[in-house]
Amino acid sequence: MILPQTHAAAYILMIASILCWGLWANTMRMGGKWRFELYYFDFAIGLGLAALVLGLTVGNLGFDGFSIEDDLMHAGKREWLYAFGAGVLFNFANELLVASISVAGMALAFPVGIGLALVIGALLGQVGRPVGGMALLIMGCALVLGAVALAAMAYATMASLRREQQARAGKTRDTRRRLPLKGVVLAIVSGVFMAAFFPLVQKAQDPDVGLGPYATTMVLAVGVVFSTCVFNIFLLNLPVEGQALEIWDYFKIAPKTHLLGMLGGALWASGAVANFVASSSSSDVPVAPAVAFTAVQGCALLAAFCGLAIWKEHRGADIRVRLMTLLMFLLYGGGLALILLAGGHGAPTQ
């Protein structure tokens, strides 16, 4: 398998992972008025295909003589189960994240969901371990939580502004202030489950009997594809928004739109491979798993920026919303930096 041979290559892979995980959600928005439940079938297919292709190509190249088949057979059955479970757990969290994007947009879903996952992972990473860089870690978590709160406040203020604008335009008579909770709650629940995903990946990659980075992604992808069939049947019949759908609605979508969904899954799988390869214990110059977990959470800022700059999710915002959004970016970035400076203690470990 191909692994980074220099520190520069390892960190380039980390940057690639951030880009892939920060950009994949744009493929859902590019499809127009596309129900996320139908999008997610294509996302899972694209993720599975990309994981398979990367495993059978790049995972079989290199000079160590260790093929993807050897990697899979070498690992213990428990490690297989950890990787499969990580796929199921990630998929549940990610479907809720996509549901939140559908309801409230990327500028809310990513900072709230991924930010909360970062904080929970940071705090859980200290359980049963010697305290190191604790002051920086606590300050970093506090800043990220502040960013989460500001993202939710900006979203709620934008929702109120839109109702007022609709009332002035005569499109509605409802001017009551309401707190739009659905998108926020979906993102929060997503973040809670997303925080538990990475520890399972680390268990699956046990240095002695664990899966390698490419094999981990392949088995994880099996968990994603399998659980999508289960979760999506439930969501089609009990949707978070709109009318119930039939499975046949999937086949009414244009082929070009299906390809967008598959591209989203392929981007996520590519980001996962880049992350796992950069932090693989098999590499001579791995990025510390704690640092890999923490740094990649910067994808939330990239996704939120795309939501604002490309999809204009805060179109018509007043000065209050703009200031809250700017402060959200600053707090999230500052909190992420402090957690990294704490020595990577923020990441969950085995």
N, C-alpha and C positions, 0 to 999 in steps of 0.2 A: 504494500500500500504506500501511497505517496504521503509523506509527512514533512512538515517544515524543517529545514536544516539550519536556519538562522533565526535569531530573535526578530529581525526585521520581517521575515516571511510570516512568522507567527502573528505578529501584530497587524500585518496587512490582512491576514485572514480574519482577525477580529474586526477590523474596519469593514471588511466585506460582509461579515455577519450582521453588523449593525445596519448596514445599507439594505441588505435583503429583508431583515425583520422590520425595518422601518418603512419599506416601500410596498410590501406585498398587498396590503389592504387597499391600495389605490386601484387594484384590479377590480375590486367589487364596485367601487364608485364609477369606474370607467364603463361598466355595463349599463349605466342608466338606472331606471326604475326596476331593479332586479331584486326579488325577494332573497334575503340572505340564506334562507333554508335551501333554495335551489342552487345558489352560488356555492354553497358549502359542499355539495356533492362533487362539483368540479374541482374545488380546492383539494379535497381528499384524494381524488384521482391523480391530479397533478403532483401532489406531494408524494404519493406512492410511486408513481412512475419515475420521478426525479431521483428519489432515494435508491430505487433499483438500478437505474442507469449509472448514477455516480458510484454505487457500490461495485458494479460489474466492470466498470472502466477504470476510473481513478483508484478505486479500492483494490484493484488487481495489479496496478502498475508499481514501479519502484524497484529497488534493489535489495529489499530484505527477504525476498522469496516467500513472503507470507501473503497468501491470497485471501480473498474475502471468504471463500469456502473454509479455509483453514481457521480463519478467525471465528466463524460461526460454530464450527465443530469443537474448537478449543474451549469455548466458554461453557460455564456451568448452566444447568437448566434454571437455577434460581436467577441468574443474571439475565437469561432470556426473559423470564417472567417480569423482572424489574423493568426492562426496556419496553416490553409490551404494556405493562401497567403505566409507565411514563407516557406512552402514546395515548392511552385511554384518558388519563388524567389531563394531559395537555389539551386533548381534543375537547373535553367537556368545558375547560376554561376558555379555550379559544372560540368555541361556538357561542359562548355567552359574550365574549368580547366582540365578535362579529355582530351579534344581536344588538349590543350597545351601540356599535357604529351605525347600524341601520336605523336605530331610534334617535340617537343623539349626535352622531358624527365622530370623526377621528380626533378632533381637538379635545373632546371630553373623554372618550373611551380609553385611549392609550395612556394619557397622563394618570387617570384615576386607576385603571386596571393594572397597568404595568408598574406604576409608581407604588401602589399598595403591595404588589408582589415583591418589589424590591425591599420595602421596609420590613415586611414579614420575614423574608428570607434573611435579611440582615440581622434581625433580632434572634431568629431561630438558630442562626449560625453560631451564636454565642453560648447556646445551651450545652452544658457539659464540657466546655472548652475554657482554657485559661483566658482571662480577659486581657486583651491587647488593643490599644488604640480606642478604648471604650468611649472616651470623651468625644473624639472625632466622630465615632460611629453614631452616638446618640444625637449629636448636633446635625449630622447628615440626615438621619432618619427624620428629625424634626423638620428640617427644611423640605424634604420630599413630601412629608405629610402636609405641610403648608401649601406646597404646589398642588397637591391633590385637592385640597379644600378650595383653592383659588380657581382651579379648572371647573369645579362644580358650581362655584358662585358665578363665574363668567357665563356658563351655560344657562343657569337659571335667570340671570339678568337679561341675556339675549332672548330667551323665551318670552319674558315679560315685554321687552321692547317690540317683539314681533306681534304680540297680541294687541298692543297699543296702536301699532301701525295699521293692523287689519281693521281695528275699530274705527280709526280715523278715515280709512278708505271705505267704510261701510260694508266690509266683508263679514263682520261679526259684531255682535252686541255684548259679547262676554269680555269684560275688562277686569275681571277679578284676578288678583295675584295668586298664582298657583305655583307650587314647587314641583317641577317636572322630575319625579323620582325614578321613573322606570329605567331610563338610560343610565342613571347614576347607580342604581341598585344592581343592574346587570353587570356594570363594570366592576363594582366592589366585589360581588360574588366571584366574578372571573379572576380578579386579583388574588383572592384567598386561595383558590384552587391552583392558580398558576404558580404560586410560591412553592407548592409541594412537588411540582414537576421536576425541577432540577435535582433535588436530592435523589430521586429514583434513577435519574440518568447516571449520577455518580456511582450509585450502587451497582448499576448494570456494567460500569466500566472499571470494576475492581481490577487492580494491577495484576493480580495473580491469575484469576480465572474469569475475568470479565471480557465483555465484547470490546472490540476496537471501535474507533469513531464511525467508520463507514457501516459496520455491522450494526452498531447501536441505532443509527438512523434508519436502517432497513427494518429492523424489528419494531422500532418505534412507529414506523410508517404503517406496519401491519395493524398495530393497535389503533392508529388513527382511522384507517379505512374501515376496519371492523366496527368500531364504535360509532362512526358516522352513520352507518346503516341503522344502528339502534337509536341514537339520539335524534337523528333527523326525522324518523318516523313519528316520534313523539312530538317534535316541534312542528311538523306539517299539520298535525291534527289539533294541537293546542298552541297556536302561534303566539308570540309575545306581542304582535301587532298585526292587524289586518285579519282577513278571512282565512279559514282553514284551506289548505291546498291538497291536491291529489298528486300522487307520484307521477301521473301522466303529464302534469304541468311542466315537468323537467324537460320533456321531449318537444315542447312547444317553443323552446328558446332557440334563437339563431345560433348556428355553429360558431360564428365569430365570438359570440358572447361566452359560449362554453370554453373556448380557448383562453379567454381572459381569466376565467376561474382556475383553469389548469395552470396558467402562468403564475397566478398567486400562490398556489400550492408548491410549484416548482421553486419559486423564490424563497419560500419559507424553508423548504428542504435544503436548498443550497446554503442558506444562512446557518441552518443547524449543523450541516457537515463542516462548514468553515469554523464554527464555534467549537465543535467537538474535536476536530483535528488540531486546532490551535492549542487546546488544553489537554491533549491526549498524553497520558503517562508514557506511551510508547515512543514519543518524540524525544529527541535529545535536547530540545529547547522549548519545552511547553510553557504556555501562559498558565499561571496558577489558576486552578478551577475557580477559586473565589474571585479572582480578578476577572476571569472570563464571564462569570455570572453577572457581576456587578456592571462591568463596562457595557455589556450588550443591552442593558436596560436603557441606555441612551437612545435606543430605537424609538422610544416613546416621544422624544422631542422631535425627531425627524418626521414621524407619522403625524404629530400634532401640527407641525409646520406645513406639511402637505395639505392637511385639512383646511388650514387657514389660507394658504397662498394659492393653492390650486383649485380647491373646491369651494372657497369663499364661504366657509361655514359661519363666519361672523360678519357677513355682509350687512352693512347698515349699523354696525356697532357704534356706541357712543364712547366718550372718553373713559367712562368707568370700566367698560368691558375691555378696552384696549390696554388700560393700565393693569387690570387684573391679569390679562393674558401675558403681558410683558413680564410682570412679576412672577407669574407661574413658571415661565421659561428660566428666569434667573434663579429662582429657588430650587427648581428641579436640577438644573445644571450644577449649582453649588452643592446641593446635597449629595449628588452622585460623586462629585469630586472629593468631598470629605469622606465618604464611605470608602472610596478607593485609597485615599491617603491613610485611612485607618489600617491599611495593610491587607485589605481584602477580607477582613474578618466578617464582613457583612454577608458573605455568601454561605449558603447552607452546605454542609459537608456530610460525609458518610457517618 
